[in-house]
Amino acid sequence: MPAVQTNRATSVTLDKGVLKITPIAKSTPPEAEVLAARLYAMLPRIRITDLLSEIAAWTRFPDCFTHLRTGEAAADPRILMTAVLADGLNLGLTRMASACAIATLGQIAWTADWHIRDETYDLALRHLSIPTSPTNTHPSAAR
């Protein structure tokens, strides 16, 4: 009989048909926490939009988000990045549109509908993961 059914697993129980899982206790040594804090303090503070823009300039990954019918890149990459960021942050297009001044909800939604799909995300991710890509102009890219 499985441990769950006999209540022998200490972190997992089955009580009246309800599965209960005890959270894992924190196991990071205090020294590692101190080191992590020191390392994070060394990182430069940068806005996510600036980071996204810099990566886009190095890799040209926004070109992967092509129009569903025409195959062309988005006319305004800033609107495309706004839609991608809204998706990545799980903000939603409406909230993103109200938080930014570069585009209307209609512009962001149109760009998302026509340019952002699973296959364009897949292509962009593959493009980002190839450091020797001819479009990758970052100084650390292998040549």
Beta strands, then each sheet from edge to edge (+ up, - down):
strand 1: 12-15
strand 2: 18-21
sheet 1: 1+ 2-
end
